[in-house]
Amino acid sequence: MLIPEIPIYSRPFTLSTVIMVQYKLYYFNGRGRAEVIRLIFAVAGVEYEDIRIGHEDWPKHKASMPLGQMPVLEVDGKKMVQSGAIGRYLANKYGLLGSTDMDKYWADVYGEMFEDMSKKYPFAEKDEEKKKELMKQFLTVSVPEALLKMEKLYVDNNNGKECFLVGELSVADLAFMTFMDFLVPMKEDILGGVPKLAALYKRVREVPKVQAWVSKRPQSQF
Ligand SMILES: N[C@@H](CCC(=O)N[C@@H](CS)C(=O)NCC(=O)O)C(=O)O
């Protein structure tokens, strides 16, 4: 039987939408480490409760989270932790992990690259002068260098084809978009040296279900 090639994000109906699971997502009022999870739900058309805990209320909730951290995804009452693992779990469930084992591997590689890049962001630096210097290094050296390497991998892996990171839309694209949504307001031309990735960023943001979520998501600083 011939199965029509319809991209997952425009499929109207999947088996997963039939089996109703109760999802509750707990995070701060920000995109941060929860946004990829929210984007997966948006693209897959899955309902969930988006519970945003204010920093002032966090001490009251911390002990109820298995690792004392968020995001936490409650699935039918069971609390799941670690954003990357939750993202892969949901992406696998909703067809956003890549189609082949190799695609899945590469989606993971890109995810690790974003994680490596974010680790260089000087979140914890208290000294304002030092932080300014580290931020400059982060935005003008560390990230652009990593993006150059990433663009090369992306172009090689797809033979220059203008597509998503691993062909079809995957969790890696959603993670890429989330990372760029964080960086672009800090440095508008951060993708200036990587035209293929700049086009990819636009492509991901133009996916109708992504666009719909972006247009209605709460505005937040991070
Ligand atoms: N590796 C974890 C890190 C989770 C994490 O660091 N969460 C932060 C917010 S982004 C948090 O809950 N901070 C509050 C605290 O540790 O008390 C993940 O990706 O889920």
The ligand as an ORCA input file, in Angstrom:
! r2SCAN-3c Opt
* xyz 0 1
  N      18.902     19.135     33.468
  C      17.664     19.671     33.966
  C      17.924     21.071     34.528
  C      16.680     21.625     35.179
  C      16.935     23.000     35.749
  O      18.098     23.436     35.912
  N      15.851     23.677     36.095
  C      15.934     25.000     36.677
  C      15.168     25.998     35.827
  S      15.752     26.064     34.164
  C      15.293     24.980     38.046
  O      14.356     24.245     38.279
  N      15.786     25.836     38.945
  C      15.219     26.002     40.259
  C      15.971     25.279     41.336
  O      16.917     24.519     41.028
  O      15.594     25.466     42.485
  C      16.618     19.707     32.835
  O      17.013     19.923     31.699
  O      15.437     19.492     33.113
*
